[in-house]
Amino acid sequence: MRFLANENMPASAVVELRAAGHDVAWIRIDAPGASDEDVLDRAIRENRILPTFDKDFGELAWRYGLPATCGVVLFRLSMPAAGNAGASITVRIAERTDWAGHFSIVEPGRTRMRVLPSRPH
């Protein structure tokens, strides 16, 4: 899958997702300080799913009407210990293959998903 890791994703998660074979761009390296709107614009341009810990992306994703090739995965988890963060996030990502086209909330013990309304860009 193609991901655009938000700036707040731990480095270990980016490394682990890449090791699992995913194409992962990372805002912290490519565009630190980018606005949330710019991050979503890039996800749309590059057909990427956005994993994040930032709750603001929920409202933005609905307002933007992301295309079916994009999605947002909001992690609402306590941050695991630094050494375990990447593995914990990667395990949760690997639980599903249908992140695109959804706004998803990953919580302890469950994942909630809603289909995003799409509009042409």
N, C-alpha and C positions, 0 to 999 in steps of 0.2 A: 504494500500500500504506500501511497504518497502522503507524507505528513509535513505540516509546517508547525514545528514545536514553538509554542509561545515563549516569550522571554523568561517566564517564570518556571519553565520546566527544568528539572535538574539535569546537569550535564550527563550524569550516569544513565538517565532515561534515554537521552539522545543516542548515546553510545550503544546501549542495549538494543534499542529499536533498529539501529543500523546493522548491528551484528545479527539480528534476526532476519535481515534481508530487506528491510523497508527503506524507501527513499525518504530521508529526513533532512529538511532544511530547518535552520534554527534561527529565530529572530534575534536571540542574544548575540549571535556572531554576525549575522547578515545585516541587521537593521536595528541595533539597540536603541531603545527610546521611541520606536515607531508608535504612532497612534493606533488604537484598536481598529479604527476604520481602515488604516493603511494595511494592517495585518490581514484583515478580512479581504481587502481588495487583492492582495497577493495570493491568498488561498484560492480565490476565485480564478485569477489569471492562470495559476499553475495547477488547478484541479487538485488541491490538497485538503486533507482533513486536519483540523486544528485541535491538538490536545493542549489543554490549558488548566490552570487553577483559578483563572480570573472569571468571576461570575458575570461581569459586564458583557461577556460575549453571548450570553443567553438572549438578552433583549436585542442586541445588534444582529444576531443571526436571523431572528424573526423579521426584523425590519428590512434587512438586506434581501431576503428571499433567496438564499444561497442556491446555486444550481445543484442538481442531484449528484454531481461529481465531488461536491464538497460536504463538509460536515464539521460539527464542533463536538469535542469530547471534553466535558467539564469534569475534572476530578475533584470530588468533595471528600477527600480522605485526609486523615492526619498525615503529615509528611513522614514517610518512613525514615529510619536512621539512614544517614548519608550513604553507607555502604549497601543498603538494601533498596534504595529508592528506584533505581533503574530497573532492577529485576521485578519489583512489585508492580510498577507501571506497565512494563512490557507484558507481564503475565495477564494483567487485566485487559490490555489491548488485544492480546492473542485469544481471548475468550470469544471474540466475535469477528466476523468479516464484513458486517453490514453497517459500518460506521458512516459511510458516505450517504448523504441525503437525510441525515438525522441530526437533531440536537440531543446529545446523550449526556446523562449525569451518572457518573460512576461513584458509588458510595460503598461503604463497607457492606459486603454481603449481597449487593444487588446493583443492577444497572437499569436505569429508566431511559427509554428512547421515545422521541416524538419525531415524526416525519416533518421535515421542514417544508413550508410552502415555497415553491420555486417560482421565480419569474425570470424572464429573459434579460440578459445583460448586454 
